[in-house]
Amino acid sequence: MEKKTSHIKIFLVDDQAITNLISKKLIEVSGLSDCVYDFICPKKALNAISEYHPDLILLDLNMPEIDGWEFIKRLNTITHKSKIVIVTSSTSIMDKQMAKKEKNVIDFYSKPLNLKSMKEIFNKLALD
């Protein structure tokens, strides 16, 4: 069976490099995209948004320098079309409720992602 690889640009933003590596491998193995950039520093990801114009950002909430909510707040001050999926270890109901209020957040997943959840994300992205 031949894999179809899309050119959807994806940013992985998580201060844990292993989480980014797992997500990158899932995307690679599934053939969902061949255009993935990973960042362990949220500031660098924010600076790269206007250059790369990602279609999708997989975003952690609990990061030391800039947390996911601050990242979204700063992202909302610039022109972008990126959709955001929060991928976090947080089990907070408040976080899930806050995510629903953000217009660019299309979903909320607990870490770690797996192949099924990655495909769900891409299906949802295709519907938006």
Backbone as CSV, one residue per row, in Angstrom:
resi,resn,N_x,N_y,N_z,CA_x,CA_y,CA_z,C_x,C_y,C_z
1,MET,0.846,-1.183,0.000,0.000,0.000,0.000,0.887,1.241,0.000
2,GLU,0.658,2.128,-0.916,1.460,3.340,-1.045,0.938,4.424,-0.101
3,LYS,1.879,5.052,0.594,1.506,6.138,1.507,1.390,7.438,0.730
4,LYS,0.389,8.208,1.048,0.259,9.540,0.468,0.790,10.539,1.479
5,THR,1.780,11.283,1.077,2.361,12.273,1.966,1.879,13.653,1.557
6,SER,1.358,14.390,2.521,0.892,15.736,2.223,1.994,16.743,2.534
7,HIS,1.802,17.932,2.052,2.773,18.996,2.303,2.252,19.968,3.351
8,ILE,1.438,19.453,4.242,0.971,20.263,5.360,2.171,20.579,6.234
9,LYS,2.374,21.854,6.517,3.492,22.257,7.376,3.070,22.139,8.833
10,ILE,3.886,21.425,9.598,3.561,21.171,10.996,4.683,21.662,11.895
11,PHE,4.301,22.373,12.951,5.232,22.750,14.016,4.923,21.884,15.232
12,LEU,5.951,21.286,15.802,5.848,20.574,17.065,6.491,21.465,18.110
13,VAL,5.731,21.873,19.111,6.249,22.795,20.126,6.075,22.151,21.493
14,ASP,7.178,21.619,22.006,7.186,20.939,23.304,8.599,21.016,23.855
15,ASP,8.719,21.368,25.125,10.049,21.500,25.723,10.724,20.146,25.944
16,GLN,9.983,19.058,25.772,10.561,17.718,25.889,10.865,17.194,24.494
17,ALA,12.150,17.109,24.179,12.578,16.685,22.844,12.040,15.299,22.487
18,ILE,11.922,14.416,23.463,11.439,13.057,23.199,9.987,13.075,22.706
19,THR,9.179,13.979,23.235,7.790,14.093,22.781,7.744,14.531,21.325
20,ASN,8.581,15.513,20.983,8.650,15.958,19.589,9.125,14.830,18.682
21,LEU,10.097,14.059,19.149,10.620,12.954,18.358,9.532,11.906,18.096
22,ILE,8.773,11.564,19.130,7.687,10.589,18.974,6.651,11.100,17.974
23,SER,6.249,12.354,18.130,5.257,12.926,17.208,5.786,12.954,15.779
24,LYS,7.043,13.330,15.634,7.654,13.401,14.305,7.680,12.018,13.646
25,LYS,8.038,11.008,14.414,8.079,9.639,13.885,6.682,9.149,13.499
26,LEU,5.676,9.466,14.325,4.303,9.074,14.009,3.848,9.706,12.689
27,ILE,4.168,10.959,12.515,3.801,11.673,11.286,4.534,11.062,10.093
28,GLU,5.817,10.778,10.285,6.643,10.201,9.236,6.142,8.805,8.831
29,VAL,5.931,7.937,9.812,5.498,6.566,9.569,4.126,6.527,8.906
30,SER,3.257,7.418,9.318,1.900,7.434,8.776,1.836,8.071,7.394
31,GLY,2.874,8.810,7.021,2.878,9.486,5.729,1.949,10.680,5.679
32,LEU,1.590,11.218,6.845,0.637,12.321,6.896,1.243,13.649,6.442
33,SER,2.541,13.802,6.595,3.205,15.024,6.137,4.701,14.770,6.025
34,ASP,5.327,15.516,5.151,6.785,15.426,5.028,7.438,16.772,5.346
35,CYS,6.688,17.620,6.043,7.151,18.981,6.304,6.943,19.307,7.793
36,VAL,7.818,18.762,8.646,7.664,18.871,10.094,8.866,19.599,10.694
37,TYR,8.578,20.588,11.527,9.622,21.346,12.221,9.369,21.208,13.713
38,ASP,10.407,20.863,14.452,10.201,20.717,15.889,10.985,21.764,16.671
39,PHE,10.364,22.219,17.754,10.932,23.272,18.594,10.804,22.871,20.063
40,ILE,11.904,22.989,20.788,11.838,22.806,22.240,11.771,24.165,22.932
41,CYS,11.975,25.215,22.153,11.890,26.582,22.661,10.699,27.283,21.999
42,PRO,9.648,27.565,22.763,8.457,28.193,22.186,8.734,29.544,21.530
43,LYS,9.691,30.317,22.069,10.019,31.623,21.476,10.528,31.452,20.046
44,LYS,11.355,30.430,19.830,11.876,30.179,18.483,10.749,29.776,17.542
45,ALA,9.803,29.004,18.047,8.651,28.618,17.222,7.837,29.849,16.836
46,LEU,7.589,30.725,17.804,6.841,31.951,17.517,7.554,32.800,16.471
47,ASN,8.869,32.900,16.589,9.646,33.685,15.629,9.613,33.080,14.231
48,ALA,9.434,31.764,14.150,9.450,31.076,12.854,8.081,31.049,12.164
49,ILE,7.030,31.399,12.880,5.669,31.340,12.325,5.549,32.170,11.042
50,SER,6.031,33.402,11.083,5.859,34.276,9.922,6.728,33.856,8.737
51,GLU,7.779,33.085,8.998,8.632,32.607,7.903,8.071,31.330,7.260
52,TYR,7.601,30.401,8.081,7.180,29.090,7.577,5.670,28.922,7.404
53,HIS,4.876,29.737,8.074,3.409,29.678,7.973,2.872,28.250,8.145
54,PRO,3.053,27.674,9.343,2.578,26.297,9.537,1.060,26.203,9.452
55,ASP,0.605,25.069,8.932,-0.830,24.799,8.860,-1.338,24.282,10.202
56,LEU,-0.456,23.561,10.907,-0.831,22.897,12.143,0.288,23.047,13.173
57,ILE,-0.105,23.319,14.412,0.852,23.384,15.526,0.385,22.405,16.584
58,LEU,1.247,21.438,16.914,0.993,20.549,18.042,1.697,21.187,19.229
59,LEU,0.932,21.608,20.216,1.434,22.482,21.276,1.260,21.885,22.666
60,ASP,2.359,21.867,23.416,2.311,21.473,24.821,1.860,22.683,25.640
61,LEU,1.236,22.439,26.767,0.824,23.538,27.646,1.865,23.838,28.716
62,ASN,2.470,22.804,29.278,3.370,22.970,30.417,4.819,23.068,29.968
63,MET,5.241,24.298,29.701,6.622,24.564,29.307,7.154,25.671,30.207
64,PRO,8.444,25.622,30.542,8.983,26.570,31.525,9.102,28.020,31.053
65,GLU,9.565,28.250,29.861,9.846,29.605,29.402,8.559,30.359,29.063
66,ILE,7.790,29.776,28.173,6.488,30.311,27.778,5.551,29.110,27.784
67,ASP,4.490,29.175,28.572,3.572,28.034,28.558,2.686,28.114,27.313
68,GLY,1.917,27.068,27.090,1.088,26.999,25.895,0.069,28.116,25.783
69,TRP,-0.478,28.533,26.932,-1.477,29.616,26.904,-0.844,30.937,26.502
70,GLU,0.347,31.204,27.002,1.066,32.424,26.611,1.451,32.351,25.132
71,PHE,1.840,31.173,24.678,2.164,30.967,23.259,0.956,31.342,22.395
72,ILE,-0.209,30.825,22.755,-1.429,31.127,21.995,-1.741,32.620,22.043
73,LYS,-1.590,33.226,23.214,-1.843,34.660,23.366,-0.942,35.464,22.428
74,ARG,0.339,35.128,22.397,1.279,35.835,21.512,0.989,35.531,20.044
75,LEU,0.638,34.296,19.760,0.321,33.907,18.384,-0.880,34.705,17.869
76,ASN,-1.829,34.956,18.740,-3.029,35.703,18.349,-2.753,37.173,18.047
77,THR,-1.566,37.663,18.346,-1.220,39.053,18.042,-0.629,39.203,16.641
78,ILE,-0.389,38.075,15.963,0.165,38.138,14.603,-0.825,37.496,13.630
79,THR,-0.679,37.842,12.370,-1.548,37.260,11.351,-1.056,35.859,11.037
80,HIS,-1.958,34.899,11.166,-1.604,33.512,10.875,-2.874,32.729,10.587
81,LYS,-2.687,31.577,9.983,-3.824,30.691,9.688,-3.622,29.333,10.339
82,SER,-2.696,29.237,11.252,-2.357,27.960,11.877,-3.483,27.447,12.754
83,LYS,-3.741,26.152,12.629,-4.653,25.455,13.537,-3.783,24.855,14.645
84,ILE,-4.339,24.773,15.834,-3.576,24.296,16.988,-4.259,23.073,17.583
85,VAL,-3.443,22.076,17.883,-3.890,20.933,18.661,-3.037,20.912,19.913
86,ILE,-3.687,20.973,21.046,-2.964,20.918,22.316,-2.686,19.452,22.629
87,VAL,-1.415,19.178,22.896,-0.976,17.832,23.258,-0.243,17.979,24.585
88,THR,-0.864,17.519,25.662,-0.342,17.829,26.980,-0.484,16.672,27.960
89,SER,0.264,16.755,29.034,0.114,15.785,30.119,-0.907,16.292,31.136
90,SER,-1.408,17.490,30.925,-2.401,18.072,31.821,-3.708,17.290,31.763
91,THR,-4.271,17.061,32.923,-5.585,16.407,32.990,-6.638,17.398,33.496
92,SER,-6.272,18.660,33.513,-7.145,19.707,34.030,-8.363,19.925,33.151
93,ILE,-9.532,19.864,33.759,-10.774,20.162,33.051,-10.789,21.629,32.629
94,MET,-10.192,22.497,33.463,-10.110,23.928,33.121,-9.323,24.135,31.829
95,ASP,-8.225,23.385,31.657,-7.435,23.505,30.428,-8.272,23.128,29.218
96,LYS,-9.042,22.055,29.326,-9.898,21.627,28.215,-10.960,22.685,27.906
97,GLN,-11.529,23.287,28.942,-12.534,24.327,28.748,-11.921,25.571,28.111
98,MET,-10.722,25.946,28.574,-10.038,27.109,27.987,-9.707,26.855,26.514
99,ALA,-9.311,25.631,26.203,-8.966,25.290,24.824,-10.162,25.470,23.900
100,LYS,-11.346,25.121,24.368,-12.561,25.249,23.556,-12.874,26.705,23.227
101,LYS,-12.380,27.627,24.041,-12.644,29.053,23.824,-11.700,29.684,22.803
102,GLU,-10.620,28.989,22.492,-9.641,29.522,21.539,-10.048,29.147,20.121
103,LYS,-10.217,30.150,19.267,-10.754,29.910,17.923,-9.860,29.030,17.050
104,ASN,-8.557,29.054,17.247,-7.657,28.273,16.396,-7.335,26.892,16.956
105,VAL,-7.799,26.599,18.175,-7.563,25.280,18.764,-8.645,24.340,18.260
106,ILE,-8.222,23.297,17.545,-9.198,22.374,16.962,-9.340,21.078,17.764
107,ASP,-8.410,20.819,18.687,-8.536,19.614,19.503,-7.585,19.645,20.691
108,PHE,-7.765,18.679,21.577,-7.023,18.582,22.831,-6.744,17.103,23.074
109,TYR,-5.466,16.729,23.176,-5.083,15.326,23.392,-4.138,15.217,24.576
110,SER,-4.208,14.077,25.229,-3.254,13.756,26.287,-2.038,13.082,25.661
111,LYS,-0.877,13.342,26.253,0.357,12.689,25.812,0.340,11.242,26.268
112,PRO,1.009,10.388,25.563,1.623,10.585,24.248,0.600,10.317,23.144
113,LEU,0.857,10.923,22.000,0.015,10.643,20.844,0.320,9.241,20.331
114,ASN,-0.627,8.679,19.603,-0.385,7.410,18.935,-0.860,7.563,17.487
115,LEU,-0.712,6.515,16.711,-1.062,6.599,15.296,-2.540,6.923,15.100
116,LYS,-3.401,6.334,15.916,-4.845,6.591,15.819,-5.157,8.063,16.083
117,SER,-4.590,8.622,17.165,-4.868,10.029,17.486,-4.297,10.962,16.421
118,MET,-3.140,10.604,15.867,-2.543,11.434,14.820,-3.447,11.461,13.589
119,LYS,-4.005,10.320,13.226,-4.916,10.276,12.078,-6.193,11.063,12.360
120,GLU,-6.682,11.004,13.594,-7.863,11.794,13.976,-7.588,13.286,13.817
121,ILE,-6.400,13.704,14.226,-6.010,15.114,14.099,-6.025,15.535,12.628
122,PHE,-5.441,14.712,11.770,-5.378,15.065,10.357,-6.750,15.036,9.697
123,ASN,-7.606,14.133,10.132,-8.978,14.108,9.607,-9.719,15.383,10.011
124,LYS,-9.545,15.810,11.246,-10.196,17.022,11.726,-9.649,18.249,10.978
125,LEU,-8.346,18.262,10.750,-7.712,19.370,10.025,-8.283,19.453,8.608
126,ALA,-8.521,18.316,7.983,-9.054,18.287,6.625,-10.489,18.813,6.580
127,LEU,-11.217,18.662,7.668,-12.613,19.123,7.721,-12.729,20.625,7.970
128,ASP,-11.715,21.215,8.585,-11.763,22.657,8.894,-11.534,23.514,7.674
